[in-house]
Amino acid sequence: MGNYDDIDQRLLAELQEEGRITNVDLAQRVGLTAPPCLRRVRALEEDGVIKGYHAELDAAKLGYTIMVFAMVSLKSQAEDALREFEEHVRALPQVRECHMLNGEIDFILKVVAEDLQSFQEFLTGKLTPAPNVESVKTSLTIRTAKNEPGVPLG
């Protein structure tokens, strides 16, 4: 894993699991004292390995009961067309993830919505008429068996 030693990897694993851990507790878990632990975490942040800290929210409790994956094919795969589509979806808060793919599908989007009607309105009002869109195929999630952010460590 890059130029990161065992302690760095353990720090990353602990922080990925529990982002709100105190520096004192983190240091104790990886066998350091607090000052060098803080220095290492700051270095990992400065290197861009740690990109941020986030709270994991319950979408359903906040009224977002629907999650849909949308497979989008564009009319053109020219770089400017790809960028224009990406800029369009970046401005849509319902789109939580956007990944460019190789193959027949150009992008896969993870979209959240309050209910099926609001998703349908989003689809016909915001996504299908987006720049350069040729087709959109959607699949509604029935349940989520695993949703683990980050990368496997340790």
C-alpha positions in Angstrom: 0.0 0.0 0.0 2.2 2.9 -1.3 4.9 4.2 1.0 2.9 3.8 4.2 4.2 1.7 7.0 2.3 -0.7 9.3 1.5 2.1 11.8 0.1 4.4 9.1 -2.0 1.5 7.8 -3.3 0.8 11.3 -4.1 4.6 11.8 -6.0 4.6 8.5 -8.0 1.4 9.4 -9.0 2.9 12.8 -10.0 6.3 11.3 -11.9 4.6 8.5 -13.8 2.6 11.1 -14.4 5.4 13.6 -13.7 8.9 12.2 -14.6 10.7 15.5 -12.0 8.8 17.6 -9.9 11.1 19.8 -6.2 11.4 19.1 -5.4 10.0 22.5 -7.5 6.9 21.9 -6.2 6.5 18.4 -2.6 6.8 19.6 -3.3 4.1 22.3 -4.8 1.7 19.8 -1.8 1.9 17.4 0.8 2.0 20.2 2.0 5.6 19.9 1.9 8.6 22.2 -0.4 11.4 21.3 2.1 13.9 19.6 3.6 11.5 17.0 0.1 10.1 16.4 -1.2 13.5 15.6 1.8 14.3 13.4 1.2 11.1 11.4 -2.5 11.8 10.9 -1.8 15.3 9.8 0.8 14.0 7.3 -1.7 11.5 5.9 -4.2 14.4 5.5 -1.6 16.6 3.8 -0.7 13.7 1.5 -4.4 13.5 0.5 -4.7 9.9 1.7 -7.3 11.1 4.2 -9.6 13.2 2.1 -12.2 14.1 4.8 -14.3 13.0 7.7 -18.1 12.4 7.3 -21.1 11.3 9.3 -23.0 8.3 8.0 -26.6 9.3 7.7 -29.7 7.1 7.6 -31.3 8.1 4.3 -34.7 6.6 5.1 -35.0 8.4 8.4 -34.3 11.6 6.5 -37.1 10.9 4.0 -35.1 9.3 1.2 -36.7 5.9 0.9 -35.7 5.2 -2.7 -32.2 4.4 -4.1 -31.8 3.9 -7.8 -28.9 3.1 -10.1 -29.2 4.8 -13.4 -27.1 3.6 -16.4 -26.7 6.5 -18.8 -25.5 6.3 -22.4 -24.5 9.5 -24.2 -24.8 10.4 -27.9 -21.2 11.4 -28.0 -18.2 10.4 -26.0 -16.1 13.4 -27.0 -14.3 14.9 -24.0 -16.3 18.1 -24.0 -19.6 16.1 -24.1 -18.4 13.9 -21.2 -17.4 17.0 -19.1 -20.7 18.8 -19.8 -22.7 15.8 -18.6 -20.5 15.5 -15.5 -20.9 19.2 -14.7 -24.7 18.7 -15.1 -24.9 15.8 -12.6 -22.6 17.5 -10.1 -25.2 20.1 -9.7 -28.0 17.6 -9.0 -28.1 16.8 -5.2 -30.1 13.6 -5.7 -27.1 12.1 -7.6 -24.9 10.8 -4.8 -22.3 9.1 -7.0 -21.4 9.3 -10.7 -18.9 6.9 -12.3 -17.7 6.9 -15.9 -17.6 3.3 -17.3 -16.1 1.6 -20.3 -18.3 -0.4 -22.6 -21.9 0.3 -23.8 -22.9 2.3 -20.7 -21.1 5.6 -20.3 -22.0 6.5 -16.7 -23.6 4.8 -13.7 -25.3 7.1 -11.2 -26.5 6.4 -7.7 -29.6 8.5 -7.1 -31.7 8.9 -4.0 -35.3 10.1 -3.9 -38.1 10.5 -1.4 -40.4 8.2 -3.3 -41.1 6.8 -6.7 -43.0 9.8 -7.9 -40.2 12.2 -7.0 -37.7 9.9 -8.7 -39.8 9.8 -11.8 -40.0 13.6 -11.8 -36.2 13.8 -11.4 -35.7 11.3 -14.2 -38.0 13.0 -16.7 -37.2 16.6 -15.6 -33.5 16.6 -14.8 -31.7 13.4 -16.0 -33.2 12.4 -19.4 -33.1 15.9 -20.8 -29.5 16.4 -19.6 -26.9 17.5 -22.2 -26.1 14.7 -24.8 -28.1 12.0 -23.1 -29.2 9.2 -25.5 -30.7 6.8 -23.0 -31.2 6.1 -19.3 -31.9 2.7 -17.9 -32.8 2.5 -14.2 -32.8 -0.2 -11.6 -34.5 0.4 -8.2 -32.7 -1.2 -5.3 -34.7 -3.6 -3.2 -32.3 -4.0 -0.4 -28.6 -3.4 0.4 -26.6 -6.3 1.6 -23.3 -4.4 2.0 -22.5 -0.7 2.0 -18.9 -0.3 3.2 -17.2 3.0 2.3 -13.4 3.2 2.0 -10.9 0.5 1.0 -9.9 -2.8 2.6 -7.1 -2.3 5.1 -5.3 -4.8 7.3 
